[in-house]
């Protein structure tokens, strides 16, 4: 199977598979190539993780040093933040709003009991999974179970996909 042929356009082609043994060779080659990809993805993901962690330590350390320096400086203060300009950047401390921890079901019940309907959202959306089961495709046209054309849905044919599993 290692022999290759060249077609008229100069592309490399493999000869036609003649039996199950050659097909098995192709499958093993695919599995080996997929294993190679998985190995190198994992290898580089681990290397990238180590680099990211080391870089984050540098960022955190220098940010802490800059914040300590910032605390020693007279800086501009507004209601939402404090800032100090430097030639290549601006040091900024933004004041944060509180973080809210809430139980949405309990809050919804509370709103209903306390005239808070204006703060309750109602969202409508199509049940596509249910509707799709009742549709018929005729080329690009889609019809419902009563034979009516649905003008807002268009079907586009896609080619079959061949996989080795």
Residue pairs with C-beta under 8 A, 6 or more apart in sequence:
1 14
1 15
1 22
1 25
1 26
1 29
3 14
3 15
4 12
4 13
4 14
4 15
5 12
5 13
5 14
5 15
6 12
6 13
7 13
17 23
17 26
26 164
27 164
30 164
66 91
67 91
67 93
69 91
70 82
70 84
70 91
70 93
73 84
75 82
75 83
75 84
75 91
76 82
76 83
76 84
79 95
80 94
80 95
81 92
81 93
81 94
81 95
82 92
82 93
83 90
83 91
83 92
83 93
84 90
84 91
85 91
108 120
110 116
111 117
111 119
111 120
112 120
134 144
134 145
135 142
135 143
135 144
135 145
135 150
135 153
136 142
136 143
136 144
136 145
137 155
139 155
140 154
140 155
140 156
141 149
141 154
141 155
142 149
142 150
142 153
142 154
142 155
143 149
143 150
144 150
